[in-house]
């Protein structure tokens, strides 16, 4: 009996001690540091338990975090039957921790009423600067309904809270009611209203290396219902660039599976100029669907555009794009270019990895014609006829480089590009090319005159900030090399037969010789210089040689001109030139010759010396048939003087000589 009494006394003492610790002021003060330490360890913030009062029917707790955030809970609490009717106040101000990044004020107050297994929670206050009301009903420790109404949520504060970059700012309203069932599956409905949104261009452009404008705003609504953990939603988002709509978005919350249709409409493509760097005209409408699971992503897209159709498909990293019967003229219109061509574009692209840009593609333009009238306007030239052509391009992307070949086939020329590479890193292009023109005569509108000869060439090119071209040709039977660098076109040709040049130009064949040509021409300033060096040349019969032979009895066509040099300067359509011809018995030079490339007028003075004989004159008129005139000759004057002295009476010699002076 004594031991039973001792045991009962111990139990009583322990109960009294526990009651003292738990439910008396002194006991609460004793436990307060320990409870504060435990809370401090859990939340990893500076915590101060400012007040702690626990009675058998009442509780009052006040916690201060980081000296600026506060949680207060007080009210009726029955420790014996677990019933409670509590008030709470939560005030968080710029609270930062390992788990929380809260800018601004987070303040709620409300009630918690019921028992441990069944209770209701209500509250109102400010969350993310939004006026918020909510209520929740808990039955058998499971939520039965949750209602939230929040107006004016600051989107940028939500992003900061979940530790995401501030991609956008804006104001959002949320009104929703969620009702879980016995299997803890959610049902309910709600509306998300985006009052205003604006993308943060600086953050997005830096993160994704794109260029969106600073003033891209949006607003809209998302309406949804939830049935047994499956969300069905419709969306209508309008921005100052485009409208985005979905008629059926289905998200399985448990399986984390999303499936949705979508429509993207852009009323004015010109507004995309700052984003894509191209000024476009017209509108665009894209329709499609997307499906996302935990492991896979797939999407389909389709657009009826430019008279044809574009269809795209994405499956994880793989993608395809098919373009069918796009009108070339409509594409040019979209690009704000003159509609100089008709035709149809078809293309196919198959990408095995969109992240590494690994793909193969083909594109062709068929049934195409270049409109002569429009091209004449663009070139400021008279293009006589429409030009039919086809184009084929094949490309393959790998390791951030795109290899491609291309062929442009028309009745005027065939251009082929091979072994070409576009480097996506530095945006440079290089490759080989060949050009085959059956007859340059058909390009007289571009060259400014008819050239009766074929032209074939091949070479290599490179394009980064400037275009660089190096090429070779056997044009007119001569080995010719040329280059284009810094807008300067340079050409060098060896063993060029002068007679082949005059034949191709259908100029009079006045000189025959092998020659070398060197020329530089600036395409921007339309100015340049040239030098033709001919050896062992012979003049052919012409008005000039006939006139020289008549006056001097010297046949220039029988002379061998060991070296003849023609130099000139080009300034747009005008050519200034000088000519020097050195023969065994004669010499000819032109010091200030002029020729117009458009009118084909030549105007030059010349001087011929044949041993002790001389002639000075001019060549003027159209280059095809110029007029030759002798203006002066010491030799002829001396010959005339001798004839006068021999055949004219003395009293008439002086008058006759003076009369001849009047004629030069």
Secondary structure, 3 states (H helix, E strand, C coil): CHHHHHHHHHHHHHHHHHHHHHHCHHHHHHHHHHHHHHHHHHHCCCEEEEEEEECCCEEEEEEEECCCEEEEEEEEECCCCCEEEEEEEEEEECCECCCCECCCEEEEEEEEEEECCCEEEEEEEEECCEEEEEEEEEECCEEEEEEEEEEEEEHHHHHHHCCCCCCEEEEEEEEEEEEECCCCCEEEEEEEEEEEEEECHHHHHHHHCCCCCCCCEEEEEEEEEEECCEEEEEEEEEECCCEEEEEEEEEECCCCEEEEEEEEEECCHHHHHHHHCCCCCCCEEEEEEEEECCCCEEEEEEEEECCEEEEEEEECCEEEEEEEEEEHHHHHHHCCCCCCECCEEEEEEEEEECCCCEEEEEEEEEEEEECHHHHHHHHCCCCCCCEEEEEEEEEEEECCEEEEEEEEEECCCEEEEEEEEEECCCCEEEEEEEEEECCHHHHHHHHCCCCCCCEEEEEEEEECCCEEEEEEECHHHCEEEEEEECCEEEEEEEEEEHHHHHHHHCCCCCEEEEEEEEEEEECCCCEEEEEEEEEEEEECCCHHHHHHHHHHCCCHHHCCEEEEEEEEEEECCEEEEEEEEEECCEEEEEEEEEEECCCCEEEEEEEEEECCEEEEEEEEEECCCCEEEEEECHHHHHHHHHHHHHHCCHHHHHHHHHHHHCCC
